[in-house]
Amino acid sequence: MAELSERDASILAFEARTWRHPGAKEQAMHDVLKLAPTRYYQILNELIDTPEALRYDPVLIKRLRRQRSRRQRMRSPRPE
């Protein structure tokens, strides 16, 4: 059974945090993880589809999957 890399575990722990001020999360991505926000979200989006991430933190992963699905539905054109 594959395990999460240290980087992937750090990203999930980072994502589980709450942020009080606008821009604080993006600044912390750069300062703590050394990632640009675009790259961070690319990695996170791939990561939440892995069984390893689901085993690591099922509550977080299910919440992130629901949020992603909701955003995708909002972006999709509605049939007329």
N, C-alpha and C positions, 0 to 999 in steps of 0.2 A: 504494500500500500504506500503510495507516494505521500510525502509530507510537504507542507508549505515551506518555501524558502524563507530565510530570515527577512528578506525584503518584502515578500508578500505578507508575512505576519505583521510586519511593521506598518504596512499600508492599511491592513484591516484594523489594527489597533488605532491608527491615526483616524480612520474613518468613523470609528465608534465614538470618538470625542465629540463634544458639543462646542460650538463657537459662538461667542456673545457679540462680537463686533464684525461689521462688514469688512471683508478683506483680510481678516485675521487668518482664516484657514489657508487662503492662497499664499500669504506671506510665510506661514508655517510650512507649507509644502516645499517652498524653496529653501527655507532655513534648516528644517529638520530632515526632510527626505531628499533634498537636493534635486527636486523634480519640478519642471514647469507644470502649471495646472493642466494644460492639455495632455501632456504625457501621463500625469498622475491619473486622470480620468480614463485614458485609454487602457492603462494597466488595470485599474479597478474594474472597468467594464468587462475585460477578459477574465479577470480573477473571479468575479462573482458567478461565473458559469462553471467553475471547476468543482468537482466533488470534494477536493481537499479543503477548499474554502468553506464549503457547506458543513463539513465535519468539524472544522476549526471553530466556527462561530455561526451556528444555524440561525439564530435569531437575527443577527446583523445581516446575513446574506439574504434571508427571506425578505427582510424589510427593504434592502437595496434592490432586489429583483422586482418587488411590488412597485417601488418608486419608478424604476426604469420602465416597467410596463405602462404605468399611468402616464408618464411623459410621452411614450411612443403613441399611445392612444390619442393624446391631446394633439400631437403633431399630424396624425393621419387625417387625410381629408375624409369628411363624412359623405357617404353616398347620398345622392339627392333623390 
